[in-house]
């Protein structure tokens, strides 16, 4: 049996798992004196740039923050237009992604979506379930605190049912109940739009992820920007709480070990 490509080490300096906050659609449109929805449509094209880049560079998993739990509080007309755009994308893109070997998965409170969107989500997941070239995870109606809370609730239910003792609960067990537990945690996080925060995205999973921020707005995303992020990632030494000397002794040193503590 072959191993899951999502867990197979990629080329040196290439993250296994890339997580992205796609920020700046609305501002991109406003700077052009256009409706915000024009920005969201332009942002949808940038998603394809990012997917193409991951496929070409051998990145095994890509998690995109498409719609947060808090985004439901946006103006009703904007949320409605976003839902329509989301549904159209599901209907238009799934077959092509399937052809290219992309597995699609959604994480978040999907019960908040309409029945039509939930059906398209399930269809996309079913059609692409056997693909392994790229795991594309779409965080929709998602929040990191919700993710941890639902993991804790799952463990509490097992304790209440007698299937689990409270003393058995540790980080590994809790981590096995959060979203994307079967994938490696993100190695690299990218946020466009200039804000320097992670905005309730993958709070558990990003514990040791390398963070990279850019002023470039999401619809402006291009291959050069993504490659700059990868080059910066490749230059860092990931120590995971160890000293630089310990990392080097373990054979895990990366190009900038001379800057380690």
Buried (B, 14 or more C-beta within 10 A) or exposed (E): EEEBBBBEEBEEBBBBBBBBBBBBBBBBBEEEEEBBBBBBBBBBEBBBBBBEBBBEBBBBBBBBBBBBBEBEEBEEEBBEBBBEBBBEBBEEBBEEBBEBBBBBBBBBBBEEBEEEBBEBBEBBBEBBEEBBBBBBBBBBBBBBEBBBEBBBEBBEEBEEEEEBEEEEBEEEEBBEBBBBBEBBBBBBBBBBBEEEEBBBBBBBBBEEBBBBBBEBBBBBBEEEBBEBBBEEBBEBBBBEEBEBEEBBEEEBBBEEBEEBE
